[in-house]
Amino acid sequence: MGLKVRFLGTGGGRYVTAYQLRRTGGFLIEDRGLLVHIDPGPGAVRSLKDFGIDVRKIDVLFVSHNHPDHVTDAAVVLEGMTEGTRKKRGTFIGSRSVFEGLDDYKVVSSYHLRPVEKHVVAEEGVQVELGEAGLEFFGVKHTDPTAVGFLWRGSKEVTFITDTGYRRGIERFVGDVLVVNLEVMKEVPSHTSPEVVRRILEGSSPKVVLLTHFGMSVLRYGPERIARELEREFGTEVIAATDGYMWEVAGEKSLFEF
Ligand SMILES: [Zn+2]
């Protein structure tokens, strides 16, 4: 079975999250027999249920940084993954702030880590092997200074760029598939705007770009409109994800050959 990327939610930022204008459950990568859940924000477990995914099937939980729209449901997913903490299984990966807290905010306690087979503090330069796949982490430029993105090396390379301002050299981590959070329209330091995505695409050549984690200004402008604009500019397939959307290598929307 080939690679699948499925969106449990495509909302992000304070307002879209609080008002649930889009779901905020993060997304899943299914590849090489592993199910990886990324950034379980509020409602992640509700979305897993609604989209028919058994939480006990999640092998790896990854949290890019310790902000509520990325981490709120992490403890609940960990309890689900480990069958109520009774079964020792799974891998939990998070930025340093997820383990140590940011200011006084902390969701994942040592109680929740105990039943997990392995946990990894993700930092630039750190790599982990997971069965027949691997993950490499890289730093970004965000208001949580320990925030990290990753490059998944499985049947394809999938890059996840979390909330970030433009960071020089980030392009070198971009693989075949690029999942990128698009938070704001205006250029602000430490947050992802269309301009940041443009700069990343100027220095890289992914075969497909999947936009997600839309903030209020992005929803107002229209994620689909941004996708069309980027597609015209770069000639790369760009998809504005929607809640529940699944992208597959041989899926309807991507019939190209890798
Ligand atoms: Zn954030």
Boltz pocket constraint, residues with backbone or C-beta under 6 A from the ligand:
constraints:
  - pocket:
      binder: B
      contacts: [[A, 65], [A, 67], [A, 142], [A, 144], [A, 163]]
      max_distance: 6.0
